[in-house]
Amino acid sequence: MAEPPGAQAGFGRPAPLPQTGWERVSELWRRDEQQQFPEETQSAHRAGLRSFVRYGWRWSWRVAAFATVFNVVSTGLSAYRDKTTISNFAAAGAFTGALFRMHLGLQGLVGGVMFGTAFGIPAGGLLMAMYGLAGETLQEKRSRERRELYEQKLAEWQSRLSMTEILGQTESNAQGRPEMESTRELKSY
């Protein structure tokens, strides 16, 4: 006979042992009568937290340095070549992987290049897809801003040039008249 869901676990036939992997995993997350997780789960959580506190800082600076070098190289290549391609990300990954594995010798260097390239290509593809979804890539934005700045400076230069021409014409007109007339004319402005 099956027990109702609210019945106490101490009476009746015990539940059968889990047979599948999913049943064993889900058993770890089942709460007991006091709404607490089993001791194994709590122990695993505590061990994970302890190891994170103990060793997390060692990995954090390495991950930060890796990401910084990768982004500096890929951004530098994109700015130098004035376009963003997958090869920029592959080269950045290869360089970064080689940099972090060169202390292991030639074999480590080659492994780092392979590892970095293997992870740089999908990372670059993902970033380029996100740029595409945004509607404007960083390159297009930079080109547009550069063009707008150039057009603004050109308009300022042309206005200054026209002002210079106007002043030059005024000066040449003033030289042909008597001195008093040119002074009156300048004062009227």
Secondary structure, DSSP 8 states (H G I E B T S, - for coil): ----TTS-TTSS-------SHHHHHHHHT---TTS---HHHHHHHHHHHHHHHHHHHHHHHHHHHHHHHHHHHHHHHHHHHTS--HHHHHHHHHHHHHHHHGGGHHHHHHHHHHHHHHHHHHHHHHHHHHHHHHSS-HHHHHHHHHHHHHHHHHHHHHHHHHHHHHHHHHHHHHHTS-HHHHHHHHHH-
